[in-house]
């Protein structure tokens, strides 16, 4: 998990977001971010030194990203438990 602060422009001003996690699914990259009110996922692409962020395109994409993220958390917790044995 990352726990960094990133700044995105919403078209009118820069918005600070806490970067909670980033991960890949197939060829796409996603991140979980938090603002003052909520947590949400974004898709991102790296273009040279620039990183472009995009909202998720559909409820299906949202469901798939949430499912994979939950699996990643479960795997991490399971590995932590095995490390304590």
Residue pairs with C-beta under 8 A, 6 or more apart in sequence:
1 20
1 21
2 19
2 20
2 21
2 22
2 31
3 18
3 19
3 20
4 18
4 19
5 16
5 17
5 18
5 19
6 16
6 17
6 19
6 33
7 14
7 15
7 16
7 17
8 14
8 15
8 17
8 53
9 15
15 35
16 35
17 33
17 34
17 35
18 33
18 34
18 35
19 31
19 32
19 33
20 31
20 32
20 33
20 34
20 39
21 31
21 32
21 69
21 72
22 29
22 30
22 31
22 32
22 44
23 29
23 30
23 31
23 68
23 69
23 72
24 30
25 64
25 65
25 68
28 43
29 43
29 44
29 45
29 46
30 41
30 42
30 43
30 44
30 65
30 69
31 41
31 42
31 44
31 53
32 39
32 40
32 41
32 69
33 39
33 40
33 41
33 42
34 40
41 56
41 62
41 65
41 66
41 69
42 53
42 54
42 55
42 56
43 53
43 54
43 55
43 56
43 57
43 61
44 51
44 52
44 53
44 54
45 51
45 52
45 54
46 52
56 62
56 65
